[in-house]
Amino acid sequence: MEDYGCDMRGMLSFQILWLLSKKVMNGEELAGEIEKRRGEKPKAGTIYPALKGLSSKKLIFGSKNGKSVYYRLTPSGKKALDHAVNHFCSSFGEILESKTKA
């Protein structure tokens, strides 16, 4: 991925919550979906600590199925995501609007 001098990596937890609002996924599936959007796949040492942190805050719940753990949003996670989406829109909405008009 080309370096343009603007680092967008700080939104991993937000992106995980948003992806899990669409469907239940395991860590590998989440990493693949993030790769589609960012152009690079997060390393296991990045995504699994993020999942553990969200789980410890009770925003997501993981259940084991075979060798994989599948994650889903909790009711608290849905509330946190709604709050984060509102904050994101108020922070970046103007940028997104200008991009669609260009």
C-alpha positions in Angstrom: 0.0 0.0 0.0 1.3 3.4 -0.9 2.1 5.8 1.9 0.4 9.2 1.5 1.4 10.5 4.9 -2.1 10.1 6.5 -2.5 7.2 8.9 -6.1 5.8 9.2 -5.2 2.9 11.5 -6.7 4.4 14.7 -10.2 3.3 13.9 -9.9 -0.5 14.4 -12.3 -0.9 17.2 -14.9 1.2 15.5 -14.5 -0.8 12.3 -14.8 -4.1 14.1 -18.0 -3.0 15.8 -19.4 -1.8 12.5 -18.5 -5.1 10.7 -20.0 -7.2 13.5 -23.2 -5.2 13.3 -23.6 -6.7 9.8 -22.9 -10.3 10.7 -21.3 -12.7 13.2 -17.6 -13.3 12.2 -14.4 -14.9 13.5 -11.1 -13.0 13.8 -9.9 -14.2 10.4 -13.1 -13.1 8.6 -12.9 -9.7 10.3 -9.3 -9.4 9.2 -10.3 -10.2 5.7 -13.1 -7.7 5.6 -10.8 -5.0 7.1 -8.2 -5.8 4.4 -10.9 -5.2 1.7 -11.5 -1.8 3.0 -8.0 -0.7 4.0 -5.8 -2.4 1.5 -3.8 -4.3 4.1 -4.7 -7.1 6.5 -4.3 -6.4 10.2 -1.8 -8.7 11.9 -3.0 -11.2 14.5 -1.1 -9.2 17.1 -3.3 -6.2 16.2 -6.8 -7.7 15.7 -6.9 -10.2 18.6 -5.9 -7.7 21.3 -8.6 -5.4 19.9 -11.2 -8.2 20.1 -10.1 -9.0 23.6 -10.4 -5.4 24.6 -13.9 -5.1 23.1 -14.9 -8.3 24.8 -13.6 -7.2 28.2 -15.7 -4.1 27.8 -18.6 -6.4 27.1 -19.2 -4.7 23.7 -18.8 -8.0 21.9 -19.3 -11.7 22.9 -17.3 -14.6 21.5 -18.5 -18.1 21.3 -16.3 -21.0 20.3 -17.4 -23.2 17.4 -14.7 -25.8 16.6 -11.3 -24.1 16.6 -12.8 -20.7 15.9 -14.3 -18.1 18.1 -17.2 -16.2 16.5 -17.9 -12.7 17.7 -21.2 -10.8 17.8 -22.3 -7.4 19.2 -23.8 -7.3 22.6 -26.7 -4.8 23.4 -24.0 -2.6 25.0 -21.9 -2.9 21.8 -24.9 -1.8 19.7 -25.3 1.3 21.9 -21.6 2.0 21.7 -21.6 1.6 17.9 -24.6 4.0 17.6 -22.7 6.6 19.7 -19.5 6.1 17.7 -21.4 6.4 14.4 -23.0 9.7 15.6 -19.6 11.0 16.7 -18.0 9.9 13.4 -20.7 11.6 11.3 -20.4 14.8 13.3 -16.6 14.7 13.0 -16.2 13.6 9.4 -19.6 14.2 7.8 -18.4 17.4 6.1 -15.5 15.6 4.6 -17.7 12.8 3.2 -20.2 15.3 1.8 -17.4 17.2 0.0 -16.1 13.9 -1.4 -19.5 13.0 -2.9 -19.9 16.4 -4.5 -16.4 16.3 -6.1 
